[in-house]
Amino acid sequence: MRGVAALARRSVRSDTGRFLVEGPQAVRELIRYAAPSVVDVYVTPDGRARHAEIYSAAYAAGCFVHDVTDEVLAAMADADTPQGMVAVAQQPVVGLADVLDGARLLVLLHEVRDPGNLGTVIRGADATGADAVLVTANSVDAFSPKVIRSGAGSHFHVPVVSRLDVEATLAALGERGIRTLATQGDAPLALPDADLTGPHAWVLGNEAHGLPDAVAAACDERVAIPIYGAAESLNLAMAATVCLYASAFARRG
Amino acid sequence: MRGVAALARRSVRSDTGRFLVEGPQAVRELIRYAAPSVVDVYVTPDGRARHAEIYSAAYAAGCFVHDVTDEVLAAMADADTPQGMVAVAQQPVVGLADVLDGARLLVLLHEVRDPGNLGTVIRGADATGADAVLVTANSVDAFSPKVIRSGAGSHFHVPVVSRLDVEATLAALGERGIRTLATQGDAPLALPDADLTGPHAWVLGNEAHGLPDAVAAACDERVAIPIYGAAESLNLAMAATVCLYASAFARRG
């Protein structure tokens, strides 16, 4: 139990390769899509009563399921309200080479810092049928409890490749014929005018500083999301979602 | 100072009609777009040094500007990091009748609960040039510190009309010839197929429960945002932003 709570710390996740999954929705998707990676599932009596089908699925998948009290669950969880259920799972080991074959839509986040933003982008990538989410080094850990929570189960639907070097990643995308589209507020090309029919990757920068000019310049195209009102910008998760949906709609005509 | 901190409470905002604006970006937009509503501005020496142009603008606009210490600002603020500057302002008094004339794009949120979602929708409405954000009763207070923070200044760019009755609002929109589009995951019409050329309002429901069927049925059209992957849904702010951008792009051909 103390070991579970410790997974809120990045160093412990890194050392053990494990992470914490909280709440019925995320636990359900974990069991459905990544059962072999499950180490343990912890359920309160209330969680078991409310989500009997998740409890059954965990057993059917051969997971170790432990009955715990509300107090024990609260002590293990990072969330204020883990809703009766948490799991510990092994992080997937997935590299860039594993996700690029045949990829048509990707998103690359450079030095993203806010966990809610990263989780929301993973959810948006999943919703739009993207092939993977790529995250550079010096970003928030994609398997932190807050990122998992805002991902709402999408971590188990779409591969997330982390700790990437941005230049090497752009080069690898280029070699595969995947066009890289940097989003920048002052870019000359507006999103509705961008050609989104072929394989491409959206490249978005840090919340406060955006993309470094050198990174944007290394992309094939710079694209601006038009701002029609007086807002200075969109937040990172909104920007990524708007771009990804533009791609998903363009591909389907 | 104690009175400022009390503005974190909804009852105090309601009784006084005042609200708290935190951080240089929001204070700058407040002064630029709504200077007559400013009651007081509080600035630390560091905030004054870093944002001299906001300090000057506040003086030029005739605002009462008070120099305070970091400790005093921290005690007044709701944010962990108010970044050297907060303001107290009078809430705008704006009703439905004030925003419907000539409106072409609106968003109506029904019983939205998460402050980050509401603020992000206000920011998205601003970015897409929407004419107003409408919020029903039993929603989070649009002028709470968290909503103001995630709005990133957009509260001062786009009118926000709160405490609305949903049925009366749908009727008022209908009378003005503004089509109402309910977003529902199982709606028969997909977003890319919706006709978004005329005046319309997006209608979105609560984060957990979506729109009640009766509200969706009272709208002119039910529209689904397609999910191409395995995600169950989008979060409210993402859904609203994707719909609003679809409208903004459609209007401009």
Contacts between the chains, C-beta under 8 A, distances in Angstrom:
chain1	res1	chain2	res2	distance
A	25	B	232	7.2
A	29	B	230	7.9
A	33	B	230	7.4
A	116	B	116	7.5
A	120	B	235	6.4
A	120	B	238	6.6
A	123	B	231	5.8
A	123	B	234	7.0
A	123	B	235	6.9
A	123	B	238	7.5
A	124	B	234	7.0
A	124	B	238	6.0
A	125	B	229	7.6
A	126	B	229	4.3
A	126	B	230	6.1
A	126	B	231	4.0
A	127	B	225	7.9
A	127	B	227	5.1
A	127	B	228	6.9
A	127	B	229	5.8
A	127	B	231	4.2
A	127	B	233	7.7
A	127	B	234	5.5
A	127	B	238	7.9
A	128	B	228	5.6
A	128	B	229	6.8
A	129	B	228	3.2
A	129	B	229	4.6
A	130	B	229	7.2
A	150	B	235	7.9
A	152	B	231	7.2
A	152	B	232	7.0
A	152	B	233	8.0
A	152	B	235	7.5
A	153	B	231	7.4
A	153	B	232	6.9
A	154	B	229	7.7
A	154	B	230	7.6
A	154	B	231	5.3
A	157	B	229	5.7
A	157	B	230	3.9
A	157	B	231	6.5
A	158	B	229	6.4
A	158	B	230	7.9
A	191	B	249	7.9
A	192	B	249	5.0
A	192	B	252	7.3
A	225	B	127	7.9
A	225	B	245	7.8
A	226	B	248	7.4
A	227	B	127	5.1
A	228	B	127	6.8
A	228	B	128	5.6
A	228	B	129	3.2
A	228	B	248	5.5
A	229	B	125	7.6
A	229	B	126	4.3
A	229	B	127	5.8
A	229	B	128	6.8
A	229	B	129	4.6
A	229	B	130	7.3
A	229	B	154	7.7
A	229	B	157	5.7
A	229	B	158	6.4
A	230	B	29	7.9
A	230	B	33	7.4
A	230	B	126	6.1
A	230	B	154	7.6
A	230	B	157	3.9
A	230	B	158	7.9
A	231	B	123	5.8
A	231	B	126	4.0
A	231	B	127	4.2
A	231	B	152	7.2
A	231	B	153	7.4
A	231	B	154	5.3
A	231	B	157	6.5
A	232	B	25	7.2
A	232	B	152	7.0
A	232	B	153	6.9
A	233	B	127	7.7
A	233	B	152	8.0
A	234	B	123	7.0
A	234	B	124	6.9
A	234	B	127	5.5
A	234	B	241	7.3
A	235	B	120	6.4
A	235	B	123	6.9
A	235	B	150	7.9
A	235	B	152	7.5
A	237	B	237	7.9
A	237	B	238	6.9
A	238	B	120	6.6
A	238	B	123	7.6
A	238	B	124	6.0
A	238	B	127	8.0
A	238	B	237	6.9
A	238	B	238	6.7
A	238	B	241	4.7
A	241	B	234	7.3
A	241	B	238	4.6
A	241	B	241	6.5
A	241	B	242	6.1
A	242	B	241	6.1
A	242	B	242	6.4
A	242	B	245	5.0
A	245	B	225	7.8
A	245	B	242	5.0
A	245	B	245	7.8
A	245	B	246	8.0
A	246	B	245	7.9
A	248	B	226	7.4
A	248	B	228	5.5
A	249	B	191	7.9
A	249	B	192	5.0
A	252	B	192	7.3
